[in-house]
Amino acid sequence: MLKYNLNRLFALRGIHNPVQFMIEKGYHKDTAYRIVNNIAKGLPLYQIEDFCKWLKCTPNDLFEWYPDKGEAQSSYPELEKLIRKSNPDIESITRNIPVEKIPEFIQKVNELKKSYE
């Protein structure tokens, strides 16, 4: 089953209150609540475009795929790319980096950021 998972992207972008974020972007609080809590039946294309712009992602990043019960995920290699792993937070990533290596880590992150600007 294909589902959208905006909370994963909100977390990756450091947005801790996605409903408030969407309200600030012009969405009604009820609509924002339904979207964030996956209650909304679907997302119109203009909303998908909004999220892609705000979260700096592609439509593929908005969706996750869960194989149906008894369905082999390897039967659909094109959809396997949409099976998401959990998001590590930056603290868990940097926790075991030696302190003297953190400037190097920051430099690498900044280089990566520049390549996407």
PyMOL commands that set and color helices and strands:
alter all, ss='L'
color gray80, all
select helices_A, chain A and resi 6-12+18-24+29-36+45-55+59-62+73-75+77-80+90-94+99-114
alter helices_A, ss='H'
color red, helices_A
select strands_A, chain A and resi 2-4+63-65
alter strands_A, ss='S'
color yellow, strands_A
deselect
rebuild
show_as cartoon
